[in-house]
Amino acid sequence: MSGFNNKKGKGGRLAGDGSSLSNFLTEGRGFLLIMLLPALLVLGFVIGLPMLKALILSFDTINFRRPAAAGTFGWHNYEKLVFDAQVWNAVWRSALYMGGTVIGSIVLALSAALLTRRIVRFRALARLTFLIPWTVPAVVTALVWGVMYEGNFGVINRLLDPLPFLDRTDWLIDRDTALPALILAQVWNEFPVAYIFFLAGLHSIPDELYEAARIDRASAFNQFRYITLPQLSSVTAVIVVLLMIMGFKSFPIIFILTGGGPAGATETMTVLTYNTAFRKLDFSYAATLGILAVLISLAMVLVYLRVMKRAERGAGGAV
């Protein structure tokens, strides 16, 4: 009888284990894992394997200009990276480029969102106009802005001709104007992303807040300062981190317009990595630069995820 009870107990435990496993696979995280598994496998193959290959390559010595050095395996590329002034100058220029694009995109996007928020007639057309730059490929954007910046017949110089205190400038050749010119082109290309976020954020602000402010005779500036900006704080935080990532990894506009010149004045991390690999033919050191860029991007992604979590908590608390 006791043996029968033991068998019955074991059978019950097995049934219970099978039931819990079934619930895990059909509900909650287990079901999500099964649904995501094919995508994770594809991402692992498409992204994970190249990243692993780049990591291994960064410890190797593959330089087609110095084939005799091949076979040296170790930390020498990372030691060179630490003391390479060109790399840290490129990181600094990337930070300047990123900061300029973030500030410019936020100012332009918020202005456009405020402008089109209250439009009644031709609302769709007005909003579509501000989204057009996002639909244009970055290569086309670079070519168009390159023509506009041309020193002799470019439209930028023609527009500035009436101003007596400005002379004609070769915007992409002058070291002092090349980086700001690239930032302006990048801002035009990516500000629609911030525009969509801001427009959605503005429409989520209750009208009662503005009605109460108007009853208290608050000026338009005070309404913007004490209502609009605080209500958009979480949206702005998300936009800032997202634009930082986009600005840091930007490549086509910089490469097509200046290629990192003049004299390295616009050589960001992405351009330096490309030039190291395909112009200097030092693939191992280029892989090391790529690992550094990935680590910086990963740090920004972690900040982005943290900001998103805080924004979700703030939205949940508001509800």
Secondary structure, DSSP 8 states (H G I E B T S, - for coil): -HHHHHHHHHHHHHHHHHHHHHHHHHSHHHHHHHHHHHHHHHHIIIIIHHHHHHHHHHTS--BTT-GGGTT--SSHHHHHHHT-HHHHHHHHHHHHHHHHHHHHHHHHHHHHHHHHHS--TTHHHHHHHHHHHHHS-HHHHHHHHHHHT-TTT-HHHHHHTT-TT-----TTTSHHHHHHHHHHHHHHHHHHHHHHHHHHHHHTS-HHHHHHHHHTT--HHHHIIIIIHHHTHHHHHHHHHHHHHHHHT--HHHHHHTTT-STTTT--HHHHHHHHHHTS-BHHHHHHHHHHHHHHHHHHHHHHHHHHHHHHHHHHHH-
